[in-house]
Amino acid sequence: MKKNNIALVIASVIALNAGYVHSAVSSDEAERLKSDLTPVGAERAGNADGTIPEWTGGITEALPGKHLGDIPASLFADEEPLYKVTRQNMGEYEHLLSEGVKALLEKYPDTFFLNVYPTHRTAAHPQSVYDNAFANATRCEAVAGGYSLEGCAGGTPFPIPQSGVEVMWNFLLRTEAPSIEYTFRNIVGNSDGSHTLATRNEISFQYPQFYEGVTPDSWSGEYAMFRFNTLAPPFKAGESLVIRDSISQQNARQAWQYLVGQRRVRQAPTVSYDTPDFVASGANYFDEVQGFFGSLDRFDWRLVGKREMLIPYNNNNFIGASIDDAYMNYHANPDLVRWELHRVWEVEATVAQGKRHAVPKRTYFLDEDSWLIALVDGYDSEGNLWRASMTTPFVVPAIPAKAMKTTLVFNLQANTMSIVQALQEEYLDVVPVKPETYFTGDAVAAEAMR
């Protein structure tokens, strides 16, 4: 396949530095969201050789067949791969691969490969998201060094991004239903190839920026709140965690934890950044959940550009598989993971001056149609590739949106894997909005006393 070099949409702004300077787009530029760009800022046209098709609206209608709640358990199930990328032929596709994917091909040459399927641009968003993204293009501002937002609500904040931090805000404020519930398992893949259940949990997520009729004035700025309860293993059953995330850096994350043994709720200020994730037995960091989870302020964010890349995509079939079929000793079952060629935004994160992080450099690759993180490469303090993450985006017509919960985090040096929020044999439902008091430490404490 011929390598395509895609020009930067805004290279002149960010090519020479990793800093952040906000410059709102003009009304004329915003009109591109109604012409050559999709309503959330992707290139509407396909690529030159036709391997990436034109975006025509995505999937918005319900799909037939088996469902895991509101997740259709199959999609394009009758398609065959166009080709397979292996350790032996990876040189031919090197320009389409992340460094982490190359490392996995090298590390597991006999079992890991990429089945590459025809590209389907299935990403869709509610009309309210399109309307608000158009308004946000000229009204949304990133302040406080880019780590806080003002003047936006209800949709993609920066559909025509001009910096790396704006791209990451587009991910954090990605399209979701106002309220969802799902169950999941966190599984640790050990260095000997065995798997251990860390926890099984039920969770409620709420996204206030997508409430009906939300405006910048009516929105509190809290963009995500969740509360989960651990179901298994027995010695952890009943533990709970509540988190509320805000676009204001002064109040970026509030967290409370309930521990059954202590029978009390306590604030949990360390549930963020590079704190080992106790929900996953410490096998990943908290900000590796769902690709990136938390505040942006530990890093400087440089927008590298846009490129074509092979990424996991349209993975309803993988989510719909059994837990035993979906995962092998050291990675996901490659026969079930669907890879497609898409245009992605590439963002480089380098630990900011005066800050610290266990992973001082990361590279993120985000799908242009959905703003979802697809792949992450993480480097140690000596510049060696240390960690690789991949998500498995799937279609949820009930929103409509592409969603991603399950993330696989590979510690390439320790030969371990963390399967974060595995959805196989679980469910996800779009549900009515709950009172926001449900997402508080006091509510957890009151329920624990009953």
Secondary structure, DSSP 8 states (H G I E B T S, - for coil): --------SSHHHHTT-S--------HHHHGGGGTTB-TTS-B-S--TTSSS--------S---S-EEBTEES-SSTT---SEEE-TTTGGGGGGGS-HHHHHHHHHSTTT--EEE----------HHHHHHHHHHHHH-EEEGGGTEEES--SS-S-SS--SHHHHHHHHHT----SEEEEEEEEEEE-TTS-EEEEEEEEEEEE-GGGSTT--TTT--SEEEEEEEEEEESGGGTT-EEEEEEES-GGG-EEEEEEETTTTEEEE-TTSSTTSB-GGGTTSSBGGGTTS--S-STTEEEEEEEEEEEEEE--THHHHTS-HHHHB-SSSB-TTT-EEEEEEEEEEEEEE-TT---SS-EEEEEEETTT--EEEEEEE-TTS-EEEEEEE--EEETTTTEEE---EEEEETTTTEEEEEEE-TT--EEE-----GGGSSHHHHHHHHH-
